[in-house]
Amino acid sequence: MNRIQINKIKSLAGHQDCVYVLEHSTEDHLVFSSGGDGVIAEWDLRSPDQGRMLAKVESSVYALCHYPERNVLVVGQNFDGLHLIDLEQRKAMASIQLGKAAIFVIKVIDDVLFAGLGNGEIHVLDIKTLKTLKIIRASEASVRCMAYSKKRGELAVGFSDNYIRIYQLKDLTLKQSFEAHKNSVFSVQFSPDERLLLTGSRDAHLKIWSAIKQYELQETIVAHMYAINHLVFSGDGKHFVTCSMDKAIKVWDATTFKLLKVIDKARHAGHGTSVNRLLWTKYNNLLVSASDDRSISIWDINFNSSNT
């Protein structure tokens, strides 16, 4: 019989405030982070102690997006707009003010930048010029998360009014809108085959929706004690992880949606406060987590450990 073995590789303590966001790089072994201290840091998973600061902004950072086609890191600064960092030259290349609302999520698709704001607006910009193409005013509640389905040509957006709204990417028209949870929707992720949409909420529920059946609800799971802050799939699509305000990271089977493992402070020297973000990297399949406790943890999850 197989069992899962969890090994904590390292805990990184470079930030001076809550860490809210993690992001991939072009190189699998590099990870970006930021949070309440406004520092944008780069970490090398080959030598995780060797973190370095790329930039520092005046306010908290809730959103980072690496756009590999232009090797640009887009930073969403709280109340102070977007900043673009040229990663090849290691310097700021452009910035734009988007009003005074916090930026909670950024996604770039085919040179079009989508920024979700705390005032319920989605700002759509040309990443080359930062010219505004459109402002979608869908709600007065915050835009909290986005997921893109290339096969379906759809953008799923989660809001703090408990709704998920599905937009047709080609013309940005609203295709579907439904109340998904009983509280803010904090995370949306399409399954690797893009047939399912998984959502996590402040209501602590994990929900599975059928994208191929007009987002019909397939399953509801009371997954955590408190808010689900984020969820991500493994590279092979066989598993996914959720993290929560309850300080836990949970590992799930992506086919059966069964809970396989709980990573917490008592059992695995996990985080001491809310776990805000997860990143499942391609570098040795390591999982990275970020927390209100100001730390970043690196985890090796072995699914092929023999139980003897």
ChimeraX attribute file (.defattr): number of C-alpha atoms within 10 A of each C-alpha:
attribute: neighborCount
match mode: 1-to-1
recipient: residues
	/A:1	7
	/A:2	10
	/A:3	14
	/A:4	15
	/A:5	14
	/A:6	17
	/A:7	15
	/A:8	17
	/A:9	14
	/A:10	15
	/A:11	19
	/A:12	16
	/A:13	14
	/A:14	18
	/A:15	21
	/A:16	14
	/A:17	19
	/A:18	24
	/A:19	30
	/A:20	26
	/A:21	25
	/A:22	25
	/A:23	21
	/A:24	22
	/A:25	20
	/A:26	14
	/A:27	11
	/A:28	14
	/A:29	18
	/A:30	20
	/A:31	21
	/A:32	22
	/A:33	26
	/A:34	28
	/A:35	28
	/A:36	20
	/A:37	18
	/A:38	24
	/A:39	24
	/A:40	22
	/A:41	19
	/A:42	22
	/A:43	20
	/A:44	16
	/A:45	21
	/A:46	11
	/A:47	10
	/A:48	18
	/A:49	14
	/A:50	12
	/A:51	18
	/A:52	14
	/A:53	15
	/A:54	16
	/A:55	16
	/A:56	14
	/A:57	16
	/A:58	13
	/A:59	17
	/A:60	24
	/A:61	29
	/A:62	24
	/A:63	28
	/A:64	29
	/A:65	22
	/A:66	22
	/A:67	20
	/A:68	14
	/A:69	11
	/A:70	13
	/A:71	15
	/A:72	23
	/A:73	23
	/A:74	24
	/A:75	26
	/A:76	29
	/A:77	24
	/A:78	24
	/A:79	19
	/A:80	21
	/A:81	19
	/A:82	21
	/A:83	19
	/A:84	21
	/A:85	20
	/A:86	15
	/A:87	18
	/A:88	9
	/A:89	10
	/A:90	12
	/A:91	12
	/A:92	16
	/A:93	12
	/A:94	15
	/A:95	16
	/A:96	12
	/A:97	12
	/A:98	17
	/A:99	12
	/A:100	13
	/A:101	19
	/A:102	24
	/A:103	31
	/A:104	24
	/A:105	23
	/A:106	24
	/A:107	22
	/A:108	20
	/A:109	14
	/A:110	9
	/A:111	15
	/A:112	15
	/A:113	23
	/A:114	22
	/A:115	25
	/A:116	28
	/A:117	28
	/A:118	22
	/A:119	18
	/A:120	20
	/A:121	20
	/A:122	24
	/A:123	18
	/A:124	21
	/A:125	19
	/A:126	16
	/A:127	21
	/A:128	11
	/A:129	9
	/A:130	16
	/A:131	12
	/A:132	15
	/A:133	11
	/A:134	13
	/A:135	13
	/A:136	14
	/A:137	11
	/A:138	15
	/A:139	16
	/A:140	13
	/A:141	17
	/A:142	25
	/A:143	30
	/A:144	25
	/A:145	26
	/A:146	25
	/A:147	18
	/A:148	21
	/A:149	19
	/A:150	11
	/A:151	9
	/A:152	13
	/A:153	11
	/A:154	20
	/A:155	22
	/A:156	22
	/A:157	25
	/A:158	28
	/A:159	30
	/A:160	23
	/A:161	19
	/A:162	20
	/A:163	21
	/A:164	24
	/A:165	18
	/A:166	23
	/A:167	19
	/A:168	15
	/A:169	18
	/A:170	8
	/A:171	7
	/A:172	14
	/A:173	12
	/A:174	15
	/A:175	14
	/A:176	13
	/A:177	14
	/A:178	11
	/A:179	14
	/A:180	22
	/A:181	23
	/A:182	15
	/A:183	19
	/A:184	25
	/A:185	32
	/A:186	25
	/A:187	25
	/A:188	26
	/A:189	23
	/A:190	23
	/A:191	20
	/A:192	16
	/A:193	9
	/A:194	16
	/A:195	16
	/A:196	20
	/A:197	23
	/A:198	22
	/A:199	25
	/A:200	31
	/A:201	29
	/A:202	23
	/A:203	20
	/A:204	24
	/A:205	21
	/A:206	24
	/A:207	20
	/A:208	22
	/A:209	20
	/A:210	17
	/A:211	19
	/A:212	12
	/A:213	11
	/A:214	11
	/A:215	18
	/A:216	13
	/A:217	16
	/A:218	13
	/A:219	12
	/A:220	13
	/A:221	13
	/A:222	11
	/A:223	21
	/A:224	23
	/A:225	15
	/A:226	19
	/A:227	26
	/A:228	31
	/A:229	23
	/A:230	25
	/A:231	26
	/A:232	23
	/A:233	23
	/A:234	19
	/A:235	13
	/A:236	10
	/A:237	14
	/A:238	14
	/A:239	21
	/A:240	22
	/A:241	23
	/A:242	25
	/A:243	30
	/A:244	27
	/A:245	21
	/A:246	19
	/A:247	23
	/A:248	23
	/A:249	27
	/A:250	18
	/A:251	24
	/A:252	19
	/A:253	16
	/A:254	17
	/A:255	10
	/A:256	9
	/A:257	16
	/A:258	12
	/A:259	15
	/A:260	14
	/A:261	17
	/A:262	18
	/A:263	20
	/A:264	17
	/A:265	14
	/A:266	9
	/A:267	9
	/A:268	13
	/A:269	13
	/A:270	21
	/A:271	25
	/A:272	17
	/A:273	18
	/A:274	24
	/A:275	31
	/A:276	26
	/A:277	27
	/A:278	27
	/A:279	22
	/A:280	22
	/A:281	21
	/A:282	16
	/A:283	13
	/A:284	13
	/A:285	16
	/A:286	20
	/A:287	21
	/A:288	23
	/A:289	24
	/A:290	28
	/A:291	27
	/A:292	21
	/A:293	19
	/A:294	21
	/A:295	21
	/A:296	24
	/A:297	20
	/A:298	21
	/A:299	20
	/A:300	16
	/A:301	18
	/A:302	14
	/A:303	13
	/A:304	11
	/A:305	13
	/A:306	11
	/A:307	9
	/A:308	6
